[in-house]
Amino acid sequence: MLLAKHPATDVRSKANETALDWAAKFQHPSILPAVRKASPGVEVVKRETVAVRPANRDARAAVEKSVALLQKANVTFFREGGCISCHAQNVAGVAIASARAKGIPVDEAAASEVARGTRLRYTADVDGMLERVDPPAVAILLHSLFALSAERTEPDRIIDALVLNVAAQQHADGWWGNFGIMRPPTADSPFSHTAFAIRALRNYTPPGRKAEIDERVARAAKWLLKAKPATTEDAVMQLLGARWAGLSAIEWPAKRVLALQRQDGGWAQTPYLKSDAYATGTALYALKESGAAADAAYRKGVAYLLSTQAEDGSWFVASRAPKFQPYFDGGFPYGHDGWISQWATGYAAVALSHAIPETRAAK
């Protein structure tokens, strides 16, 4: 419809990108050629590539390096951004908890302060959330609750308000949506929000609302299992949501995730993109969390992550999200690709933590 109106396809954004540049980020086999045909004389801006020299570490050393980088970046992000943040930074809490469980030393003071800040940032919003003065996006609440549950933060009035506001935002047929700008891979479909909402409700159910919450979770799980995944993120979140809802019949969602593994051992975000650490980390996390990890597939995934980790402990992933927030250096490598790379690094660290032998962790 847009192309039929003969738009000015040479118009560039503040980041010097055209519609063709955006189509190239997604590599959709029908959209990219159509936009290219409608853009005579327009060339795709060559993105800076990141040369990653594998560090040749084992899983334990890789996690140690990653967690140290994640914790350092959290401090920098807070200093420069004035916020604990609601997305990439929250996954650090999950990575820290996974590393701690395998005996890897972490900065406990810093971890405690981040968990404290994550909770206290909502102090002034408690009454409003209980009255349905909703924060900007439900994803903000969901990822905060994900991090808090990983750090085993005890429920209080703030967490109760977060959970009850999340519950109130559920749609009648069971799902939670995203409002505003779609940001792939984490916020471009209802799968992710619905899965994380199930986890939040399960982990922090106020006792007096248990019957209601149980019904909400059942409704969410029913929607999640009926919906058709379009991306790896969708399939991963379908599996996680089923697991967190307590369903026993999760074999076929697990098989769907396993079927998406590539020959190189990794997973890609969509059928049109190459394997990367975000899709691989989340897939391995979901398989392990659900108890459906096949040993051979998991080993291949671990080998892929170990072979693509950078010397500083990070993994690079190219961003496909619109840049609607002012950019600042949050302390993680890769500039405008830093936030998704930080998210990928967190999930990769979680996945590799599960590959550390228990005997070594006990030493």
C-alpha positions as CSV (number, residue, x, y, z in Angstrom):
1,M,0.0,0.0,0.0
2,L,2.8,2.4,0.9
3,L,4.8,1.6,-2.3
4,A,1.8,2.1,-4.4
5,K,1.7,5.8,-3.3
6,H,5.3,6.2,-4.7
7,P,6.9,7.5,-1.5
8,A,10.2,9.4,-1.5
9,T,12.4,6.5,-0.8
10,D,15.5,8.6,-0.6
11,V,14.4,10.3,2.6
12,R,16.9,9.6,5.4
13,S,16.4,9.6,9.1
14,K,18.7,11.4,11.6
15,A,20.7,8.2,11.7
16,N,21.2,8.5,7.9
17,E,19.0,5.5,7.2
18,T,16.4,5.0,4.4
19,A,13.5,2.6,4.2
20,L,15.8,0.3,2.2
21,D,18.3,0.3,5.1
22,W,15.5,-0.8,7.5
23,A,14.3,-3.5,5.1
24,A,17.9,-4.8,4.9
25,K,17.9,-5.2,8.7
26,F,15.1,-7.7,8.5
27,Q,16.0,-9.5,5.2
28,H,12.4,-10.4,4.5
29,P,12.4,-12.2,1.1
30,S,9.4,-10.3,-0.3
31,I,9.7,-6.9,1.4
32,L,13.4,-6.3,0.8
33,P,13.2,-6.8,-3.0
34,A,10.0,-4.7,-3.2
35,V,11.6,-1.8,-1.3
36,R,14.8,-2.1,-3.3
37,K,12.9,-1.9,-6.6
38,A,11.0,1.2,-5.4
39,S,14.3,2.9,-4.4
40,P,16.3,3.5,-7.6
41,G,19.6,5.1,-7.0
42,V,19.4,4.4,-3.2
43,E,22.1,2.2,-1.7
44,V,22.1,0.4,1.6
45,V,24.3,2.2,4.1
46,K,27.1,-0.2,5.1
47,R,26.9,-0.8,8.8
48,E,30.0,-1.1,10.8
49,T,30.9,-4.7,11.4
50,V,32.2,-5.9,14.7
51,A,35.2,-8.2,14.4
52,V,34.9,-10.7,17.3
53,R,37.9,-12.8,18.0
54,P,36.8,-15.8,20.1
55,A,38.4,-15.9,23.6
56,N,38.6,-19.7,23.7
57,R,37.2,-20.0,27.2
58,D,35.3,-22.8,28.9
59,A,31.8,-22.2,30.2
60,R,32.9,-21.2,33.7
61,A,35.5,-18.6,32.5
62,A,33.0,-17.3,29.9
63,V,30.3,-16.6,32.5
64,E,32.8,-15.0,35.0
65,K,33.9,-12.6,32.3
66,S,30.3,-11.8,31.2
67,V,28.9,-11.3,34.6
68,A,31.7,-8.9,35.5
69,L,31.0,-6.9,32.4
70,L,27.2,-6.8,33.0
71,Q,27.7,-5.6,36.6
72,K,30.1,-2.9,35.5
73,A,27.7,-1.7,32.8
74,N,24.8,-1.6,35.2
75,V,26.6,0.9,37.4
76,T,27.5,3.1,34.3
77,F,24.0,2.9,32.9
78,F,22.5,4.2,36.2
79,R,25.1,7.0,36.4
80,E,24.6,8.2,32.8
81,G,20.9,7.4,32.4
82,G,19.5,8.2,35.9
83,C,17.5,5.0,35.9
84,I,18.0,1.3,36.8
85,S,16.3,0.7,33.4
86,C,13.6,-1.8,32.5
87,H,15.1,-3.9,29.7
88,A,18.6,-5.0,29.0
89,Q,19.9,-4.2,32.5
90,N,17.3,-6.4,34.2
91,V,18.7,-9.5,32.6
92,A,21.9,-9.0,34.6
93,G,20.0,-10.0,37.7
94,V,19.1,-13.3,36.1
95,A,22.6,-13.9,34.9
96,I,24.0,-13.0,38.4
97,A,21.7,-15.5,40.1
98,S,22.6,-18.2,37.6
99,A,26.3,-17.6,38.1
100,R,26.0,-17.5,41.9
101,A,24.2,-20.9,41.8
102,K,27.3,-22.4,40.2
103,G,29.7,-20.9,42.7
104,I,30.9,-18.1,40.5
105,P,31.9,-15.0,42.5
106,V,29.8,-11.9,41.9
107,D,29.8,-8.4,43.3
108,E,27.1,-9.0,45.9
109,A,27.0,-5.4,47.1
110,A,26.4,-4.2,43.6
111,A,23.8,-6.9,42.9
112,S,21.9,-6.0,46.1
113,E,21.9,-2.3,45.3
114,V,20.6,-2.9,41.8
115,A,17.8,-5.2,43.1
116,R,17.0,-2.5,45.7
117,G,16.9,0.2,43.1
118,T,14.8,-1.8,40.8
119,R,12.1,-2.1,43.5
120,L,12.3,1.3,44.9
121,R,12.0,3.1,41.6
122,Y,8.3,2.3,41.8
123,T,7.8,3.7,45.3
124,A,6.0,6.9,44.2
125,D,3.9,5.0,41.7
126,V,2.3,2.5,44.0
127,D,-1.0,4.2,44.6
128,G,-1.3,5.2,40.9
129,M,-0.7,1.6,39.7
130,L,-3.4,0.3,42.1
131,E,-5.8,2.9,40.5
132,R,-4.8,1.9,36.9
133,V,-2.5,4.9,36.3
134,D,-0.4,2.5,34.2
135,P,3.3,3.1,33.6
136,P,4.3,3.7,29.9
137,A,4.5,0.0,29.0
138,V,3.7,-3.2,30.8
139,A,7.2,-4.5,29.7
140,I,8.8,-2.2,32.1
141,L,7.0,-3.9,35.0
142,L,7.5,-7.4,33.7
143,H,11.2,-7.2,33.3
144,S,11.6,-5.6,36.7
145,L,9.6,-8.4,38.3
146,F,11.7,-11.0,36.3
147,A,14.9,-9.6,37.8
148,L,13.5,-9.3,41.3
149,S,12.2,-12.9,41.3
150,A,15.6,-14.1,40.1
151,E,17.2,-12.4,43.0
152,R,14.5,-13.9,45.3
153,T,13.3,-10.4,46.5
154,E,10.5,-10.8,49.0
155,P,7.1,-9.4,48.1
156,D,6.0,-6.1,49.7
157,R,3.5,-3.4,49.0
158,I,5.5,-2.2,46.0
159,I,5.7,-5.6,44.4
160,D,2.0,-6.2,45.1
161,A,1.2,-3.0,43.2
162,L,3.3,-4.1,40.3
163,V,1.7,-7.5,40.1
164,L,-1.9,-6.2,40.5
165,N,-1.3,-3.5,37.8
166,V,0.1,-6.2,35.5
167,A,-3.0,-8.4,36.1
168,A,-5.3,-5.6,35.4
169,Q,-3.7,-5.0,32.0
170,Q,-4.6,-8.5,30.8
171,H,-6.9,-8.7,27.7
172,A,-10.1,-10.6,28.0
173,D,-8.9,-13.6,26.0
174,G,-5.7,-14.0,28.1
175,W,-2.8,-12.1,26.5
176,W,-0.8,-9.0,27.3
177,G,0.0,-6.6,24.6
178,N,2.7,-4.0,23.8
179,F,1.8,-0.4,23.4
180,G,3.8,2.2,21.5
181,I,6.8,1.3,19.3
182,M,7.4,-2.3,18.4
183,R,11.0,-3.2,19.3
184,P,12.1,-6.6,18.0
185,P,13.0,-9.1,19.1
186,T,11.7,-8.6,22.6
187,A,8.7,-6.4,22.1
188,D,7.1,-7.0,18.7
189,S,4.4,-9.5,19.6
190,P,2.3,-10.5,22.6
191,F,4.2,-13.8,23.3
192,S,7.0,-12.2,25.4
193,H,4.7,-10.1,27.5
194,T,2.3,-12.9,28.1
195,A,5.0,-15.4,29.2
196,F,6.7,-12.9,31.5
197,A,3.3,-11.9,32.9
198,I,2.6,-15.5,33.8
199,R,5.9,-15.8,35.6
200,A,5.2,-12.5,37.5
201,L,1.8,-13.6,38.6
202,R,3.0,-17.1,39.6
203,N,6.0,-15.8,41.6
204,Y,4.2,-13.0,43.4
205,T,0.6,-13.9,43.8
206,P,-0.9,-11.9,46.7
207,P,-2.5,-14.6,48.8
208,G,-5.9,-12.9,48.9
209,R,-6.1,-12.9,45.1
210,K,-5.0,-16.5,44.5
211,A,-8.2,-17.7,42.9
212,E,-8.3,-14.8,40.5
213,I,-4.6,-15.1,39.6
214,D,-4.9,-18.8,39.0
215,E,-7.8,-18.1,36.5
216,R,-5.8,-15.4,34.8
217,V,-2.7,-17.7,34.4
218,A,-4.9,-20.5,33.0
219,R,-6.4,-18.0,30.5
220,A,-3.0,-16.7,29.5
221,A,-1.6,-20.2,29.0
222,K,-4.6,-21.2,26.9
223,W,-4.0,-18.2,24.6
224,L,-0.3,-18.8,24.5
225,L,-0.6,-22.4,23.4
226,K,-3.2,-21.6,20.7
227,A,-1.2,-18.8,19.2
228,K,1.1,-19.4,16.2
229,P,4.7,-18.3,16.7
230,A,6.3,-16.3,13.9
231,T,9.8,-15.8,15.3
232,T,12.2,-17.7,17.5
233,E,11.3,-15.3,20.3
234,D,7.7,-16.3,20.0
235,A,8.5,-20.0,20.1
236,V,10.8,-19.5,23.1
237,M,8.3,-17.5,25.0
238,Q,5.5,-20.0,24.2
239,L,7.6,-22.7,25.8
240,L,8.6,-20.6,28.8
241,G,5.0,-19.4,29.4
242,A,3.8,-23.0,29.3
243,R,6.5,-24.0,31.8
244,W,5.8,-21.1,34.2
245,A,2.1,-21.8,34.0
246,G,2.8,-25.2,35.4
247,L,1.5,-27.2,32.4
248,S,2.7,-30.7,32.0
249,A,2.1,-31.1,28.2
250,I,5.0,-28.9,26.9
251,E,6.7,-31.5,24.8
252,W,5.6,-30.0,21.4
253,P,6.6,-26.4,22.2
254,A,10.0,-27.7,23.2
255,K,10.3,-29.7,19.9
256,R,9.4,-26.5,18.1
257,V,12.3,-24.6,19.7
258,L,14.7,-27.5,19.1
259,A,13.7,-27.6,15.5
260,L,14.8,-24.0,15.0
261,Q,18.5,-24.8,15.9
262,R,20.8,-24.1,12.9
263,Q,23.7,-26.3,11.7
264,D,26.2,-24.0,13.4
265,G,24.6,-24.8,16.8
266,G,23.0,-21.4,17.2
267,W,19.5,-20.0,16.8
268,A,18.5,-17.1,14.6
269,Q,15.8,-14.5,15.6
270,T,13.9,-15.1,12.3
271,P,14.1,-17.5,9.4
272,Y,15.8,-14.8,7.4
273,L,18.6,-13.9,9.7
274,K,21.8,-15.5,10.8
275,S,22.4,-17.2,14.2
276,D,23.2,-14.8,17.1
277,A,23.7,-14.9,20.8
278,Y,20.3,-13.4,21.8
279,A,18.3,-16.1,20.0
280,T,20.7,-18.8,21.1
281,G,20.8,-17.7,24.7
282,T,17.1,-17.4,25.1
283,A,16.5,-20.8,23.3
284,L,18.9,-22.6,25.6
285,Y,17.5,-20.9,28.6
286,A,14.0,-21.9,27.7
287,L,15.0,-25.5,27.0
288,K,16.8,-25.8,30.4
289,E,14.1,-23.9,32.3
290,S,11.4,-26.2,30.9
291,G,13.4,-29.4,31.5
292,A,13.4,-30.2,27.8
293,A,17.0,-29.6,26.9
294,A,18.4,-32.3,24.7
295,D,22.0,-33.0,25.6
296,A,23.4,-33.0,22.1
297,A,21.5,-29.8,21.1
298,Y,22.5,-28.0,24.3
299,R,26.2,-28.9,23.8
300,K,26.0,-27.6,20.2
301,G,24.4,-24.4,21.5
302,V,27.1,-24.0,24.2
303,A,29.8,-24.5,21.6
304,Y,28.3,-21.8,19.4
305,L,28.2,-19.3,22.3
306,L,31.8,-20.1,23.3
307,S,33.0,-19.7,19.8
308,T,31.4,-16.2,19.4
309,Q,32.1,-14.5,22.7
310,A,34.4,-11.5,22.5
311,E,37.5,-11.0,24.6
312,D,35.7,-8.6,26.9
313,G,33.0,-11.1,27.8
314,S,30.3,-9.7,25.5
315,W,28.4,-11.0,22.5
316,F,27.6,-8.7,19.6
317,V,24.0,-8.6,18.2
318,A,22.8,-6.1,15.6
319,S,19.8,-4.0,16.7
320,R,16.6,-3.9,14.7
321,A,14.7,-1.6,17.1
322,P,13.7,2.0,16.2
323,K,15.9,4.5,18.1
324,F,13.2,6.6,19.7
325,Q,15.1,7.3,22.9
326,P,18.2,9.7,23.0
327,Y,21.4,7.7,22.8
328,F,23.9,7.7,25.6
329,D,26.8,5.5,26.4
330,G,25.5,3.0,29.0
331,G,28.8,1.3,29.6
332,F,28.3,-1.7,27.3
333,P,30.2,-2.1,24.0
334,Y,28.8,-1.7,20.5
335,G,27.2,1.8,20.6
336,H,23.7,1.8,19.2
337,D,23.7,-2.0,19.2
338,G,24.7,-2.0,22.9
339,W,21.4,-2.7,24.5
340,I,20.4,-5.8,22.5
341,S,24.0,-7.0,22.8
342,Q,23.8,-6.5,26.6
343,W,20.5,-8.5,26.7
344,A,22.1,-11.2,24.5
345,T,25.2,-11.4,26.8
346,G,22.9,-11.8,29.9
347,Y,21.0,-14.7,28.4
348,A,24.2,-16.3,27.0
349,A,25.7,-16.2,30.5
350,V,22.6,-17.9,31.9
351,A,22.7,-20.6,29.2
352,L,26.4,-21.2,29.8
353,S,25.9,-21.3,33.6
354,H,23.8,-24.4,33.1
355,A,26.6,-26.0,31.3
356,I,29.1,-25.7,34.2
357,P,29.5,-29.1,35.8
358,E,28.2,-29.3,39.4
359,T,31.4,-30.9,40.6
360,R,33.4,-27.8,39.6
361,A,30.8,-25.4,41.1
362,A,31.3,-27.1,44.5
363,K,35.0,-26.3,44.7
